[in-house]
Amino acid sequence: MASSAPLINDPVVVAEVTALHEAYEAALLNNDVEKLTDFFWDSPLSLRFGVAESLYGADEILAFRKTRPAVDLARKVFNTRIVTFDDDCAVVTMEFIRDVAGIRRHGRQSQVWRKLPQGWKVVSAHVSLVPEFYMEHAAQQAGLPIPDSLREGVRQNLERAKFIAKPLLDIALGTEIEAAPIFEP
């Protein structure tokens, strides 16, 4: 029996899922627990892996939503991708930038949506943060934010410094060499 290939990215389905994704994002930024809960499949099989939590089932997801602090929720979303399969399955992925307690965070989010008898529902979601870059940490520690217009130049200068320092850092020191005493002027 031959199976037909799924219809990928039917414009009607893409538009429907895009509208749902935008509504989900608005509910997230407003911490609308009722709407956020309604977007997820009400099942013990639904899943949400967060930055610091693994939630198995609708009850755990709801408990998390009810206790999640409603601070620093604003974020800039980019690289959103929506891929649909036939008229009942979609994957939504995106990246975001969010400031948490004054610290800039770069994150990723993915969701699997299924069209069930009760409508489109998120059946699985995953949120993670991109590992912190040295320049982000150093800027934070020094209290010197890096403007977006200068970020690439700062990154290039750090790469150059790494290249310049490499020969010195690659010198193998023998175990017979003692550490220098603390310099006191």
Protein Blocks (a to p, Z undefined) as FASTA:
>chain_A
ZZddddehifklmmmmmmmmmmmmmmmmnopaklmmmmpccdfkbccddfkbccedjklm
mmmmmmmccehkbccdehiacddehjlbccddddddddeehiacdddddddddddfkopc
dfbdcdddddddfklmmmmmnopacdfklmmmmmmmmmmmmmmmmmmmmpccdfklccdd
dddZZ
